[in-house]
């Protein structure tokens, strides 16, 4: 079996249309917002870790829908540990819905590379569903799920070896060196910290010549004990040596409990170390050369860009892609701002006027000469979007007009950097108030009720009333902005997608913020407006309790997630105990319970049971409406270990004979930044 070759992620950029500088600005319209949001997971065409192998079980889950919910919950639990220590194991559900999971990064990955690798595996592994088990090996990490507890298994029927198509150099000498090195690393790994060991050896007939080398590494998953690890790597060693040598330049031993690899490439070394670590003089020369080259490149890019702008008025696009009409319409509108005007409005981007900063750039308050207050986003760089995505998102921004949606005023591209201009909202975003012990006092019951209803009305417009059907994909407190009267406006359409009335769903890459993402979207990548409704339900529960969702792990004295806490009190008839103490004397029990009820209805695990947003608006507006009983939400099996009630630590029970795995409260950071 040959190893799948990595696919290049590079794409040829489309020809630059007329008005290139305006296009450069508009490419960023859908990706920016007046106040930056927290990191999120989004679509990208950036290079991803190479998938070595994916193995799916031959049997299917008895209850696919329930199994899917447990699957998502399990992988979310694993994520908490993988981001902290590189390893995680957990389980969720009962009976036919039970799902066990295990994820581990190999020890040579940096923490950032580990998150990237795990996130890639988390997105790809659901392709095995509705199979009741599956595993994926990437170039640096491993992830597996199953209906039974496999976490202590060293080997099973799915164990295999993969061999490269590339031919090994000087076969006899290489084969002997590679076999000896693999035996050495597999014999040593079980006794090392983390069950990991790597090494290198000369692979040439004359070791002193340094003509070629072989590299190898072995690692067991931390759920095994030392004896099980020893048996696992021995099995993987025999398989990879027996099947891949002497002919293959690279081989993988892929077992249930371990990973063994040899290669002619130093795969386990950092890029700078892999280069050989030359003398300091060599490093200085490289740095000097790189600096000179970078300077020349910058001059060249500036020259080319200047020439492009000079030719802008002389180029005539044939409008085959339909771009010319849109560009001309935007150019004729009042979107254009002069850079110098915005620089003066922000007092030369004075830090005193800085409102916030995110992955795309910094946002500053500005005052125009006519006295209008604006929010100016100073972009760090120009994002690369493909032509079809660009025009799709420009259309989204230009066609949505609603009192509960943030308004884009325009952009500037005539200066040294790109700027976006939005209406200024003096109270920034909801999360700045809701999760601050002092500022939340400004959010009385009347204002929170208006925020809940206004956000619902904005979403109802996007889903049903606008000219095009739009799914936002990233509804959360930081994307709900507040004006001077604390009226809500939904912002950040960078992840928004539209689809036709006759489409049942969109199949798209994972995007959004974990903790607000619907389970069926995480599992299958099939996007409908039900994903927004789920996010809205989570947001409603945050608003009325004043508690942050914490990516489905809340700091409660009971050690339960916010979702689990709300569900527990709902079943016990004690929902009012979760009402934000600041609201206790400001609303009736009937009003508060109705909002709790609506939040639970929107956050149900089954998408078909979530009410459409127009009905949510109706539910909130009519006091006499009888509401259906909600069903159990997802993500309610997260258990905490903070017995002292401090909320500072958690543990994830694995249902195995291992100890609970601790976790932290890291917010989900995007594998692919928006």
C-alpha positions in Angstrom: 0.0 0.0 0.0 1.4 3.4 -0.9 1.2 6.5 1.1 -1.3 9.1 -0.2 0.7 12.0 -1.6 0.1 15.5 -0.2 -1.9 17.7 -2.5 -0.8 21.2 -3.3 -3.2 23.8 -1.9 -1.8 26.6 -4.1 -4.2 28.1 -6.7 -3.6 30.5 -9.5 -5.0 33.9 -8.8 -7.7 35.1 -11.2 -6.8 37.9 -13.6 -7.1 41.3 -11.9 -10.2 43.2 -13.1 -10.4 46.9 -13.6 -10.5 49.2 -10.5 -8.1 46.8 -8.9 -7.7 49.0 -5.8 -11.4 49.1 -5.2 -11.6 45.4 -5.6 -8.8 45.0 -3.1 -11.0 46.8 -0.6 -14.1 45.0 -1.4 -12.5 41.6 -1.0 -12.5 42.4 2.7 -16.0 43.6 3.2 -17.6 40.4 4.4 -14.6 39.6 6.6 -14.6 42.7 8.7 -16.8 44.1 11.5 -16.8 47.2 13.7 -15.6 45.3 16.7 -13.4 42.2 16.2 -14.7 38.9 17.4 -13.0 36.1 19.2 -11.1 33.4 17.2 -13.3 31.1 15.2 -13.0 28.2 12.9 -13.4 29.1 9.3 -13.0 27.9 5.7 -9.6 28.2 4.2 -7.5 26.9 1.3 -4.3 27.0 3.3 -2.2 23.9 3.4 -3.3 21.3 5.9 -1.6 18.4 7.6 -1.3 15.4 5.3 -3.7 12.6 5.9 -1.8 9.3 6.0 -4.8 6.9 6.4 -8.4 6.9 7.3 -10.1 3.6 8.4 -13.9 3.4 8.9 -15.7 0.5 10.6 -17.9 -1.7 8.5 -20.9 -1.6 10.8 -23.2 1.3 11.3 -24.6 3.0 14.5 -27.9 1.6 15.6 -29.3 5.1 16.3 -27.4 7.4 13.9 -28.9 10.7 15.2 -28.2 10.0 18.9 -24.8 8.6 18.0 -24.0 11.8 16.1 -24.8 14.0 19.1 -22.6 11.8 21.4 -19.8 11.9 18.7 -19.7 15.7 18.7 -19.7 15.9 22.4 -16.9 13.3 22.7 -14.7 15.2 20.2 -15.3 18.5 22.0 -14.2 16.9 25.3 -11.1 15.6 23.7 -10.3 19.0 22.2 -10.0 20.5 25.7 -7.1 18.2 26.6 -5.4 18.1 23.2 -5.0 21.8 23.2 -3.4 21.7 26.7 -1.2 18.6 26.7 -1.4 16.9 23.3 -3.6 14.0 24.4 -7.2 13.5 25.3 -9.7 10.7 25.8 -13.4 10.9 26.7 -16.8 9.3 26.2 -20.4 10.4 25.9 -23.8 8.9 25.8 -25.3 5.6 27.0 -26.3 2.4 25.4 -26.5 2.6 21.6 -25.5 6.2 21.8 -22.2 5.6 23.6 -19.2 7.1 21.8 -15.6 6.7 23.0 -12.8 8.8 21.6 -9.1 9.3 21.8 -6.8 11.9 20.2 -3.1 12.4 20.5 -0.4 14.6 18.8 3.0 13.1 18.3 5.6 14.6 20.6 7.6 16.4 17.9 4.7 18.8 17.1 4.6 22.3 18.6 1.4 23.2 20.5 0.2 25.3 17.5 0.9 22.6 15.0 -0.9 20.1 17.4 -4.0 22.3 17.3 -3.8 22.6 13.6 -3.4 18.8 13.2 -6.2 17.9 15.6 -8.6 20.3 14.1 -7.9 18.9 10.6 -8.6 15.4 11.9 -11.7 16.6 13.7 -13.1 17.9 10.5 -12.2 14.8 8.4 -13.1 12.0 10.8 -16.9 12.6 10.6 -16.7 11.3 7.0 -16.8 7.9 8.5 -20.3 8.4 10.0 -22.7 6.7 10.2 -20.2 4.0 10.8 -19.9 3.2 14.5 -16.1 3.5 14.5 -13.3 5.2 12.7 -9.7 6.3 13.0 -7.6 8.8 11.1 -3.8 9.1 11.1 -2.3 12.4 10.0 1.3 13.5 9.6 1.6 14.3 13.3 -1.5 13.3 15.1 -4.2 10.6 15.6 -7.9 10.6 16.3 -10.3 7.7 16.8 -13.9 7.1 17.9 -15.9 4.0 18.5 -19.0 2.5 20.2 -16.9 0.5 22.6 -14.0 1.4 25.0 -10.9 0.9 22.9 -8.6 3.3 24.8 -6.4 0.6 26.3 -6.1 -1.5 23.1 -2.6 -1.8 21.8 -3.5 -3.7 18.6 -6.6 -4.8 16.7 -7.7 -6.0 13.2 -7.4 -2.5 11.8 -3.6 -2.3 12.3 -1.7 -1.8 9.0 1.4 -0.5 7.4 1.8 2.0 4.6 4.8 2.2 2.3 6.0 5.1 0.2 6.1 4.8 -3.6 9.6 6.5 -3.5 12.5 4.0 -3.9 15.0 3.8 -1.1 18.5 5.0 -1.9 21.3 2.3 -2.2 18.8 -0.3 -1.1 21.0 -2.9 0.8 22.8 -0.3 3.0 19.7 1.8 3.5 17.5 -1.2 4.4 20.0 -2.4 7.0 20.3 1.0 8.6 16.6 1.7 8.5 15.7 -1.7 10.1 18.3 -1.2 12.8 17.1 2.3 13.6 13.4 1.3 13.7 14.3 -1.6 16.1 16.3 0.9 18.3 13.5 3.6 18.5 10.8 1.0 19.2 12.9 -0.7 21.9 13.5 2.6 23.6 10.1 4.4 23.3 8.2 2.3 26.0 10.7 3.5 28.6 10.7 7.1 27.7 8.5 10.0 28.9 5.4 10.1 26.9 6.3 6.8 25.3 8.1 8.7 22.5 11.6 8.3 21.0 13.2 9.4 17.8 16.6 9.0 16.2 18.7 9.1 13.1 21.5 7.0 11.5 23.7 7.0 8.5 22.2 5.1 5.6 25.2 5.0 3.3 27.8 2.3 2.8 30.4 4.7 4.2 29.0 6.5 7.3 31.7 9.2 7.2 30.6 10.3 3.8 27.3 11.6 5.1 25.7 10.9 1.8 22.3 9.9 3.1 20.6 9.4 6.5 17.5 7.7 7.7 15.2 9.1 10.4 12.7 7.2 12.6 10.3 7.8 15.5 8.0 5.7 17.6 5.2 6.7 20.0 2.4 5.0 21.9 -0.8 6.7 23.0 -0.7 7.7 26.7 -3.8 5.6 27.5 -1.5 2.4 27.3 0.7 1.1 30.1 4.4 0.4 29.4 3.9 -3.3 28.7 1.1 -2.7 26.2 3.2 0.0 24.6 6.1 -2.4 24.2 3.8 -5.0 22.5 2.3 -2.3 20.3 5.5 -0.9 18.9 7.0 -4.4 18.4 4.0 -5.3 16.3 4.2 -2.1 14.3 7.9 -2.5 13.9 7.7 -6.0 12.5 4.9 -4.9 10.1 6.7 -1.9 8.7 10.1 -3.5 8.4 8.6 -6.6 6.8 6.4 -4.8 4.3 8.3 -1.6 3.4 12.0 -2.6 3.5 14.2 -2.8 1.5 12.4 -1.0 -1.3 10.5 2.0 0.2 12.1 5.2 1.2 9.5 5.8 3.9 7.2 3.6 5.9 4.5 3.9 8.5 3.4 1.3 11.1 -0.2 2.3 12.1 -1.5 0.4 15.1 -4.5 1.0 17.4 -2.2 2.1 20.2 0.9 3.4 18.6 2.7 4.9 15.5 6.0 4.0 14.0 7.7 5.7 11.1 11.0 5.8 9.2 11.9 8.2 6.4 14.8 9.7 4.5 13.4 13.1 5.6 13.9 14.6 9.1 10.1 14.7 9.7 10.4 15.1 13.5 12.8 18.0 13.5 12.0 21.7 13.3 12.6 23.2 9.9 15.7 25.1 11.1 17.1 22.1 12.8 16.4 19.9 9.8 18.5 22.2 7.6 21.6 20.9 9.4 22.3 23.8 11.9 25.3 25.3 10.1 27.8 27.7 11.6 26.9 31.1 12.9 28.5 32.7 9.9 26.2 30.7 7.7 23.2 31.8 9.7 24.3 35.5 9.4 24.7 35.2 5.7 21.3 33.6 5.3 19.7 36.4 7.4 21.5 39.1 5.4 20.5 37.5 2.1 16.9 37.1 3.3 16.8 40.7 4.4 18.2 42.0 1.0 15.9 39.7 -0.9 12.8 40.8 1.1 13.7 44.4 0.5 14.1 43.8 -3.2 10.8 41.9 -3.2 9.0 44.7 -1.5 10.3 47.3 -4.0 9.3 45.0 -6.8 5.8 44.5 -5.5 5.4 48.2 -4.9 6.6 48.9 -8.5 4.2 46.3 -10.0 1.3 47.6 -7.9 2.0 51.2 -9.0 2.1 50.1 -12.7 -1.2 48.3 -12.2 -2.8 51.4 -10.8 -1.4 53.5 -13.6 -2.9 51.1 -16.1 -6.2 50.8 -14.2 -8.0 53.5 -16.3 -6.7 52.0 -19.6 -7.8 48.4 -19.0 -11.2 47.2 -20.3 -12.6 44.1 -18.9 -14.9 42.0 -21.1 -17.3 41.4 -18.2 -17.4 37.6 -18.9 -17.5 37.0 -15.2 -20.1 39.7 -14.6 -17.7 41.6 -12.3 -17.6 44.9 -14.3 -21.2 45.8 -13.6 -20.9 45.2 -9.9 -17.6 47.2 -9.7 -19.0 50.1 -11.6 -22.1 50.1 -9.4 -20.0 50.2 -6.3 -17.7 52.9 -7.7 -20.7 55.1 -8.5 -22.0 54.7 -5.0 -20.9 56.7 -1.9 -18.7 53.9 -0.5 -15.4 55.6 -1.3 -13.5 57.4 1.5 -10.2 59.2 1.1 -7.4 57.7 3.3 -6.2 61.2 4.4 -9.8 62.0 5.6 -9.9 58.8 7.7 -6.4 59.3 9.0 -7.4 62.7 10.3 -10.7 61.5 11.7 -8.9 59.0 13.9 -6.1 61.4 14.9 -3.6 59.5 12.9 -4.9 56.2 14.4 -4.2 57.3 17.9 -4.2 54.4 20.4 -6.5 56.5 22.6 -9.2 55.9 20.0 -8.6 52.2 19.6 -11.8 50.2 20.1 -10.4 46.7 19.7 -8.2 44.4 17.8 -8.8 41.0 16.1 -7.2 38.7 13.6 -7.9 41.1 10.7 -6.8 44.4 12.2 -7.5 47.1 14.7 -10.6 49.2 15.0 -10.6 52.9 15.8 -13.2 55.5 16.6 -13.2 58.4 14.2 -15.1 61.7 13.7 -15.5 63.1 10.2 -15.4 66.8 9.4 -19.2 66.9 9.3 -19.3 65.5 12.8 -20.3 62.0 12.0 -18.9 59.3 14.3 -17.5 56.2 12.5 -15.6 53.0 13.2 -12.6 52.6 11.1 -11.0 49.2 10.7 -7.3 49.3 9.8 -6.5 46.0 8.1 -3.3 44.2 8.8 -3.3 42.6 5.3 -5.4 41.9 2.3 -7.2 38.5 2.6 -7.1 36.3 -0.5 -10.5 35.3 -1.6 -11.5 33.7 -4.9 -13.5 35.6 -7.4 -16.7 33.7 -6.9 -16.5 34.1 -3.1 -15.7 37.8 -3.4 -18.8 38.6 -5.5 -21.0 36.3 -3.4 -20.1 38.2 -0.2 -20.2 41.6 -1.8 -23.8 40.9 -2.8 -24.6 39.7 0.7 -23.3 43.0 2.2 -25.1 45.2 -0.3 -28.5 43.5 -0.2 -29.1 43.2 3.6 -30.7 46.3 5.2 -32.4 45.9 8.6 -32.5 47.9 11.8 -30.8 45.0 13.6 -27.9 44.5 11.2 -24.7 46.6 11.3 -24.3 49.0 8.4 -21.2 49.2 6.2 -20.5 52.8 5.2 -17.6 52.3 2.8 -13.9 51.8 2.4 -10.6 53.5 1.5 -7.9 52.2 -0.9 -6.2 55.4 -2.0 -3.6 55.3 0.7 -0.8 52.9 1.9 -3.3 50.5 3.6 -6.9 49.3 3.2 -9.5 50.7 5.6 -13.1 49.8 6.1 -15.7 52.2 7.5 -18.7 51.1 9.6 -21.4 52.9 11.5 -20.1 53.7 15.0 -21.8 51.8 17.9 -20.8 53.5 21.1 -21.5 50.5 23.3 -19.4 48.1 21.3 -20.5 44.4 21.7 -22.8 42.5 24.0 -20.0 40.4 25.5 -18.2 43.5 26.8 -21.2 44.1 29.1 -22.8 40.7 29.7 -19.7 39.0 31.0 -18.3 41.9 33.0 -19.3 41.9 36.7 -19.7 45.7 36.8 -20.8 46.6 33.3 -23.5 44.0 33.2 -25.5 46.2 35.6 -26.3 48.4 32.6 -28.2 45.4 31.1 -31.4 45.5 32.9 -34.3 43.2 32.1 -35.9 45.6 29.6 -32.6 45.9 27.6 -31.9 42.2 27.6 -35.4 41.4 26.4 -34.9 44.0 23.6 -31.5 42.4 22.7 -33.0 38.9 22.6 -36.0 40.0 20.5 -34.0 42.3 18.2 -31.4 39.6 17.5 -34.2 37.2 16.7 -35.8 39.8 14.3 -32.4 40.3 12.6 -32.0 36.6 12.1 -35.6 36.2 10.9 -34.9 38.8 8.3 -31.8 37.0 7.1 -33.5 33.6 6.9 -36.8 34.6 5.5 -37.4 38.3 4.6 -34.3 39.5 2.7 -34.0 39.3 -1.0 -31.6 36.3 -0.6 -31.7 33.6 2.0 -28.7 34.1 4.3 -27.1 32.0 7.1 -24.8 34.0 9.4 -22.8 31.0 10.8 -21.3 32.9 13.7 -24.0 34.1 16.1 -22.5 34.9 19.5 -22.3 37.7 22.0 -19.2 39.3 20.5 -21.0 39.6 17.1 -24.1 41.4 18.6 -23.2 45.1 18.7 -25.0 47.7 20.8 -26.0 51.3 19.9 -26.3 54.2 22.3 -29.7 52.8 23.5 -28.4 49.2 23.8 -30.4 48.1 20.7 -28.8 45.1 19.1 -27.2 44.9 15.6 -25.8 41.7 14.2 -22.3 42.2 12.8 -19.5 40.2 11.1 -20.8 38.6 7.9 -17.4 37.1 7.1 -18.7 33.6 7.4 -22.2 34.2 6.0 -23.5 32.1 3.1 -26.6 32.4 1.0 -28.5 29.6 -0.9 -31.5 29.3 -3.2 -35.0 28.6 -2.0 -35.0 25.2 -3.6 -31.8 24.1 -1.8 -32.3 22.0 1.4 -28.8 22.7 2.7 -25.3 23.7 1.8 -22.3 21.3 2.0 -19.5 23.5 3.3 -16.3 23.4 5.3 -16.6 23.9 9.1 -16.8 27.5 10.2 -17.9 29.3 13.3 -17.1 29.1 17.0 -17.2 25.8 18.9 -19.6 26.0 21.7 -22.1 27.9 19.5 -22.0 25.4 16.6 -24.9 23.0 16.0 -23.9 19.3 16.4 -25.3 18.2 13.0 -23.2 20.9 11.3 -20.0 19.9 13.1 -20.6 16.2 12.2 -21.9 16.4 8.6 -20.9 19.9 7.4 -24.4 20.3 6.0 -25.4 23.9 6.6 -29.0 25.1 7.1 -30.6 28.0 9.0 -31.0 25.6 11.9 -27.3 26.1 12.7 -28.0 29.8 13.3 -31.1 28.9 15.4 -28.9 26.6 17.6 -26.3 29.4 18.1 -29.1 31.9 19.0 -30.5 29.4 21.6 -27.1 29.3 23.3 -26.8 33.1 23.2 -30.3 33.5 24.8 -29.3 31.2 27.7 -26.1 33.3 28.1 -28.1 36.5 28.2 -30.6 35.4 30.8 -28.2 33.7 33.1 -25.3 36.1 32.6 -23.0 33.1 32.3 -20.6 32.5 29.4 -20.9 29.2 27.6 -17.2 28.6 27.8 -17.3 26.3 24.7 -19.8 24.1 26.5 -17.8 24.1 29.8 -19.1 26.6 32.3 -17.6 27.4 35.7 -20.4 26.3 37.9 -20.3 25.1 41.5 -22.0 21.9 40.3 -19.2 21.3 37.8 -21.7 21.2 34.9 -21.7 22.8 31.5 -24.1 25.7 31.0 -26.2 23.6 28.8 -26.3 20.7 31.3 -27.0 23.1 34.2 -30.0 24.7 32.4 -31.4 21.3 31.4 -31.0 20.0 35.0 -32.9 22.9 36.5 -35.5 22.7 33.8 -36.3 19.1 34.7 -36.3 19.9 38.4 -38.6 22.9 37.9 -36.0 25.3 39.5 -35.1 27.4 36.5 -35.4 30.7 38.4 -32.3 29.7 40.4 -30.3 30.3 37.2 -31.7 33.7 36.5 -28.9 36.4 36.6 -29.1 37.8 40.2 -29.1 41.3 38.7 -32.5 40.6 37.1 -34.3 39.0 40.1 -36.4 42.1 41.0 -36.9 43.3 37.4 -39.1 40.7 35.8 -41.8 38.3 36.6 -41.3 34.6 36.8 -43.5 34.1 33.8 -41.4 36.4 31.6 -38.1 34.8 32.7 -39.4 31.2 32.2 -40.6 32.0 28.8 -37.2 33.2 27.7 -35.5 30.1 29.2 -38.0 28.0 27.4 -37.4 29.6 24.0 -33.6 29.3 24.5 -34.0 25.5 25.1 -36.3 25.1 22.2 -33.7 26.7 19.9 -30.8 24.7 21.3 -32.3 21.2 21.0 -30.1 18.5 19.6 -32.4 17.6 16.8 -32.4 20.3 14.1 -36.0 19.4 13.0 -37.4 20.4 16.4 -35.9 23.9 16.5 -38.5 26.5 15.7 -37.8 28.8 12.7 -36.8 32.4 13.7 -40.0 33.9 12.6 -41.8 31.7 15.0 -39.2 32.5 17.7 -40.1 36.2 17.2 -43.8 35.3 17.6 -43.1 33.3 20.8 -41.2 36.1 22.4 -43.8 38.7 21.4 -47.0 36.9 22.6 -47.4 36.3 26.3 -50.3 33.9 25.8 -48.6 31.5 23.5 -48.3 27.9 24.8 -44.8 26.5 24.1 -44.0 22.9 23.3 -41.8 20.9 25.7 -38.1 21.1 24.7 -36.1 17.9 24.2 -32.6 17.3 25.5 -29.9 19.6 24.2 -26.4 18.3 23.1 -23.2 18.8 25.1 -24.6 18.1 28.5 -22.2 15.3 29.6 -19.3 17.6 30.5 -18.4 16.9 34.1 -16.4 19.1 36.4 -14.0 18.4 39.2 -14.1 21.8 40.9 -15.5 20.6 44.2 -14.5 23.9 45.8 -16.8 25.7 43.5 -14.0 27.9 42.2 -14.6 26.9 38.6 -10.9 26.8 38.0 -10.5 23.2 36.7 -12.4 20.4 35.1 -12.0 16.7 34.4 -13.4 14.6 31.6 -14.5 11.1 32.6 -13.4 8.5 30.1 -15.4 5.5 31.5 -12.1 3.5 31.3 -9.9 2.3 34.1 -7.7 5.4 33.6 -7.8 8.5 35.7 -10.0 11.4 34.6 -8.2 13.7 32.1 -8.1 17.3 33.3 -8.9 20.1 31.0 -9.0 23.9 31.0 -11.2 26.7 29.8 -9.5 27.5 26.5 -11.8 29.1 24.1 -11.8 27.4 20.7 -9.3 28.9 18.5 -9.6 28.5 14.8 -7.5 26.1 13.0 -8.0 28.4 10.1 -8.3 32.0 11.1 -11.0 34.1 9.5 
